[in-house]
Amino acid sequence: MAQTSYIDITPELATSYYANLQPGDRFQYARIRVKNTLQSVKTKKGISKRSLLPEISIAWAGLSGAEQLAWKNAAVECGKSGWNLFVQDFCARRVNGLSGLATPSLLHQSWVGRIKISAPATSCNLVQIHPAFYYVMHKVAGKKSMYEPVKVVEKIAFPFTLSANYSANLNIVGANPYAKIYAELWYSYQGVDRLAYLELDIPLDSDWGNLSAVATGILGIPVRYDLHIELNDVQGDLYVDNIEAIHSGQNWVRDPYTDDLNQGFTRNFYQIPKNWAAVSAPDGVEFESVYKDF
């Protein structure tokens, strides 16, 4: 096989080249592969038979105006349109072997984060770091499946609002039971590094609800913060969705809608921190995004 490190495409060949070829893995082993722009009639028929879109379209058209409005209102909570959320939820139900349609909710949409603690574990602590700067994976505009690391500089400006939707089914198994989501705010005051906390205390047995807290300022210079989900002396399930850490006029939480709670990054995206990493997750602790028919 011929290998090249660089090619110079002449102008007269550029149109044909980009119409039929596309880059593969551009980070470690650069390669060029065929662009599958044309599909046979047989392939197209196979795709249409597997697609759920015709069934979804009929289901959406069968909803009343009030039901469609409920989906649109729920979609606002997760940055989607009503139709997009309906498609996502419909497909998620089928993937999980569920029939019928879900009831849209303002507190949780489609996939939600679940932290499950089973024996012998009784505690866990997950963290999402927010240093002064870090990298995120960003889709390249105009490319179907190409991503690039983008540097994010996060400067903290108060007020700082922490908010989350939750549902808990936790049993007490120790002397100091609690479940909470909190922000650990690092700041410098008179040359000394200090810590401040902003906490949401979650009831151990509760249906879906929302908690929020606001820090209006600190006496010193804010440096960074970390978000934690921590459970202690309990066993059972905690569900979370629509997590917010708002400052400087925007929500800085990565994966705020918990589409992939346990997402990690590999290869040349290794410098991108995980959405949620385990500070403490002994045997018996699981955390992932799930679809549940609440």
C-alpha positions as CSV (number, residue, x, y, z in Angstrom):
1,M,0.0,0.0,0.0
2,A,1.3,3.4,-0.9
3,Q,1.8,5.8,2.0
4,T,2.1,9.6,1.7
5,S,2.6,12.2,4.3
6,Y,1.5,15.1,2.2
7,I,-0.4,15.6,-1.0
8,D,-0.7,18.8,-3.1
9,I,-4.0,18.8,-5.0
10,T,-4.1,20.8,-8.2
11,P,-7.1,23.2,-8.7
12,E,-8.5,21.2,-11.6
13,L,-8.6,18.0,-9.4
14,A,-9.8,19.6,-6.2
15,T,-13.6,19.4,-7.0
16,S,-13.4,15.7,-7.9
17,Y,-11.1,14.9,-5.0
18,Y,-13.3,16.4,-2.3
19,A,-16.5,15.0,-3.9
20,N,-15.3,11.4,-3.7
21,L,-12.7,11.3,-0.8
22,Q,-12.7,12.4,2.8
23,P,-10.2,12.4,5.7
24,G,-10.3,9.6,8.2
25,D,-8.6,9.7,11.6
26,R,-6.7,13.0,11.3
27,F,-4.9,12.9,14.6
28,Q,-2.8,9.7,14.9
29,Y,-2.9,7.8,11.6
30,A,-3.8,10.2,8.9
31,R,-5.6,8.5,6.1
32,I,-8.0,9.2,3.2
33,R,-11.1,7.1,2.7
34,V,-13.9,6.9,0.1
35,K,-16.9,9.3,0.7
36,N,-20.1,7.2,0.5
37,T,-22.2,9.9,-1.2
38,L,-24.1,7.5,-3.5
39,Q,-26.3,4.7,-2.3
40,S,-28.0,2.0,-4.2
41,V,-31.8,1.7,-4.4
42,K,-31.5,-1.5,-2.3
43,T,-29.5,0.3,0.4
44,K,-32.0,3.2,0.5
45,K,-34.9,0.8,0.9
46,G,-33.1,-1.0,3.7
47,I,-32.5,2.3,5.5
48,S,-36.1,3.4,5.2
49,K,-37.3,0.1,6.5
50,R,-35.2,0.4,9.6
51,S,-36.0,4.1,10.2
52,L,-38.5,5.0,13.0
53,L,-39.2,8.4,11.5
54,P,-42.4,7.4,9.6
55,E,-43.8,5.9,12.8
56,I,-42.7,8.9,14.8
57,S,-44.3,11.3,12.4
58,I,-47.6,9.5,12.6
59,A,-47.4,9.5,16.4
60,W,-46.6,13.2,16.5
61,A,-49.4,14.1,14.2
62,G,-51.8,12.1,16.4
63,L,-51.1,14.3,19.4
64,S,-53.5,17.0,20.4
65,G,-52.5,20.6,20.3
66,A,-52.2,20.6,24.1
67,E,-50.0,17.5,24.1
68,Q,-47.7,19.0,21.4
69,L,-47.4,22.1,23.5
70,A,-46.4,20.1,26.5
71,W,-43.6,18.5,24.5
72,K,-42.5,22.0,23.3
73,N,-42.5,23.3,26.9
74,A,-40.4,20.4,28.1
75,A,-38.0,20.8,25.2
76,V,-37.2,24.3,26.2
77,E,-35.7,22.9,29.5
78,C,-33.1,20.9,27.5
79,G,-32.4,23.3,24.6
80,K,-34.4,21.4,21.9
81,S,-37.5,21.8,19.9
82,G,-40.6,19.9,20.8
83,W,-40.2,17.6,17.7
84,N,-36.6,16.9,18.4
85,L,-37.3,15.9,22.0
86,F,-40.2,13.8,20.9
87,V,-38.0,11.9,18.4
88,Q,-35.2,11.4,20.9
89,D,-37.7,10.1,23.6
90,F,-39.5,7.9,21.1
91,C,-36.3,6.2,20.0
92,A,-35.0,5.9,23.5
93,R,-38.2,4.1,24.5
94,R,-37.9,1.6,21.7
95,V,-34.2,1.0,22.4
96,N,-35.2,0.1,26.0
97,G,-38.1,-2.1,24.9
98,L,-40.9,0.3,26.0
99,S,-44.1,0.8,24.0
100,G,-46.4,3.8,24.0
101,L,-45.5,7.4,24.5
102,A,-43.9,9.1,27.5
103,T,-45.6,12.0,29.4
104,P,-43.4,15.1,28.9
105,S,-42.0,16.6,32.1
106,L,-40.3,20.0,32.9
107,L,-38.0,18.2,35.4
108,H,-36.5,15.4,33.3
109,Q,-36.3,14.7,29.6
110,S,-35.3,11.5,27.9
111,W,-31.9,10.3,29.2
112,V,-31.1,11.1,32.9
113,G,-28.1,10.5,35.1
114,R,-28.3,7.6,37.6
115,I,-26.0,7.0,40.5
116,K,-26.7,3.5,41.9
117,I,-25.2,2.3,45.1
118,S,-25.4,-1.4,46.0
119,A,-23.7,-3.5,48.7
120,P,-21.0,-3.6,49.8
121,A,-20.7,0.2,48.9
122,T,-22.4,2.8,51.0
123,S,-21.0,6.0,49.5
124,C,-19.6,7.6,46.4
125,N,-18.3,11.0,45.2
126,L,-18.3,12.2,41.6
127,V,-16.6,15.4,40.4
128,Q,-16.7,17.7,37.4
129,I,-13.7,20.0,37.4
130,H,-13.8,23.6,36.4
131,P,-10.3,25.0,36.4
132,A,-9.4,28.4,35.0
133,F,-9.1,26.9,31.6
134,Y,-9.7,23.4,30.1
135,Y,-10.6,21.8,26.8
136,V,-13.9,20.5,25.5
137,M,-14.7,18.5,22.3
138,H,-16.5,20.6,19.8
139,K,-18.0,19.5,16.5
140,V,-16.4,21.0,13.4
141,A,-19.0,23.1,11.5
142,G,-19.9,21.5,8.2
143,K,-18.4,18.1,8.9
144,K,-20.5,15.0,9.6
145,S,-18.3,13.4,12.2
146,M,-15.3,15.5,12.8
147,Y,-14.5,17.0,16.2
148,E,-11.8,19.2,17.6
149,P,-10.5,20.2,21.0
150,V,-11.4,23.8,22.0
151,K,-9.9,25.7,24.8
152,V,-12.4,27.2,27.3
153,V,-11.3,30.0,29.6
154,E,-13.8,30.2,32.5
155,K,-13.6,33.3,34.6
156,I,-15.9,33.3,37.6
157,A,-18.2,36.3,38.1
158,F,-20.9,36.4,40.8
159,P,-23.7,35.7,41.4
160,F,-23.1,32.0,41.1
161,T,-26.3,29.8,40.9
162,L,-26.2,26.1,41.4
163,S,-29.4,24.2,40.4
164,A,-30.4,20.6,39.7
165,N,-33.5,18.4,39.2
166,Y,-33.5,15.1,41.1
167,S,-35.4,12.0,42.1
168,A,-34.1,9.8,44.9
169,N,-34.9,6.3,46.2
170,L,-32.2,5.9,48.9
171,N,-32.2,3.7,52.0
172,I,-30.2,4.6,55.1
173,V,-27.4,2.2,56.0
174,G,-25.2,4.2,58.3
175,A,-25.0,6.9,61.0
176,N,-24.5,9.9,58.7
177,P,-26.8,9.5,55.6
178,Y,-26.9,12.3,53.0
179,A,-27.1,13.0,49.3
180,K,-26.1,16.3,48.0
181,I,-24.8,18.2,45.0
182,Y,-22.4,21.0,45.8
183,A,-19.9,23.5,44.3
184,E,-16.5,23.7,45.9
185,L,-15.4,27.2,45.3
186,W,-11.6,28.0,45.6
187,Y,-10.6,31.6,46.1
188,S,-7.6,33.6,47.3
189,Y,-7.8,36.0,50.2
190,Q,-4.8,37.8,51.7
191,G,-2.5,35.4,50.0
192,V,-4.1,32.3,51.4
193,D,-6.1,29.7,49.4
194,R,-9.6,29.2,50.9
195,L,-12.7,27.2,50.2
196,A,-16.4,28.1,50.1
197,Y,-19.3,25.7,49.5
198,L,-22.7,26.0,47.8
199,E,-24.8,23.0,48.6
200,L,-28.1,21.3,47.5
201,D,-29.3,18.8,50.1
202,I,-31.4,16.2,48.4
203,P,-34.2,14.4,50.3
204,L,-33.4,10.6,50.4
205,D,-36.8,9.5,49.3
206,S,-38.5,11.9,46.9
207,D,-40.2,12.2,43.5
208,W,-38.8,14.6,40.9
209,G,-38.1,18.1,42.2
210,N,-35.8,21.0,41.8
211,L,-33.2,22.5,44.2
212,S,-31.2,25.7,43.7
213,A,-28.9,27.9,45.7
214,V,-27.2,31.3,45.0
215,A,-23.8,32.7,46.1
216,T,-23.8,36.4,45.7
217,G,-20.0,36.8,46.2
218,I,-17.0,36.0,48.3
219,L,-14.3,38.0,50.1
220,G,-11.4,37.4,47.9
221,I,-10.4,36.5,44.3
222,P,-12.2,33.5,42.8
223,V,-9.8,31.0,41.3
224,R,-11.7,27.9,40.2
225,Y,-14.5,25.5,41.3
226,D,-15.4,21.9,41.2
227,L,-18.9,20.4,41.1
228,H,-19.6,17.3,43.2
229,I,-22.4,14.7,43.5
230,E,-21.8,13.0,46.9
231,L,-23.8,10.3,48.7
232,N,-22.9,8.8,52.1
233,D,-24.3,5.9,54.3
234,V,-27.0,5.2,51.8
235,Q,-27.9,2.6,49.2
236,G,-30.3,2.8,46.2
237,D,-30.7,5.1,43.3
238,L,-30.3,8.9,42.7
239,Y,-31.5,10.4,39.4
240,V,-30.3,13.8,38.2
241,D,-31.1,16.0,35.2
242,N,-30.8,19.6,34.0
243,I,-27.8,20.5,36.2
244,E,-26.8,24.2,36.2
245,A,-23.8,26.1,37.4
246,I,-24.6,29.6,36.2
247,H,-22.2,32.5,36.4
248,S,-21.2,35.2,33.9
249,G,-24.6,34.9,32.4
250,Q,-24.4,31.3,31.2
251,N,-24.5,27.6,32.3
252,W,-21.0,26.1,32.4
253,V,-21.9,22.5,33.3
254,R,-20.6,20.0,30.7
255,D,-23.4,17.7,29.6
256,P,-26.0,19.6,31.6
257,Y,-28.8,17.3,30.4
258,T,-26.9,14.2,31.5
259,D,-27.0,12.5,28.0
260,D,-23.8,10.7,28.9
261,L,-23.0,10.9,32.6
262,N,-20.0,8.6,32.4
263,Q,-18.5,9.9,29.1
264,G,-14.7,9.8,28.8
265,F,-12.3,10.9,26.1
266,T,-9.5,8.9,24.6
267,R,-6.8,9.1,22.0
268,N,-5.9,12.6,21.1
269,F,-8.8,14.0,23.1
270,Y,-7.1,12.7,26.3
271,Q,-6.6,16.3,27.6
272,I,-10.4,16.8,27.7
273,P,-11.6,16.1,31.3
274,K,-14.4,13.6,31.8
275,N,-17.9,15.0,32.3
276,W,-18.0,13.3,35.7
277,A,-15.0,11.5,37.3
278,A,-15.1,9.3,40.3
279,V,-13.3,10.7,43.4
280,S,-14.6,7.7,45.3
281,A,-16.5,4.8,43.7
282,P,-16.0,1.5,45.5
283,D,-17.3,-1.8,44.3
284,G,-21.1,-1.6,44.1
285,V,-21.2,2.0,42.7
286,E,-22.5,2.5,39.1
287,F,-23.1,5.9,37.4
288,E,-24.4,6.2,33.9
289,S,-27.1,7.8,31.8
290,V,-30.3,5.7,31.5
291,Y,-33.8,6.0,30.1
292,K,-36.5,5.3,32.8
293,D,-40.2,5.3,32.3
294,F,-40.9,7.6,35.3
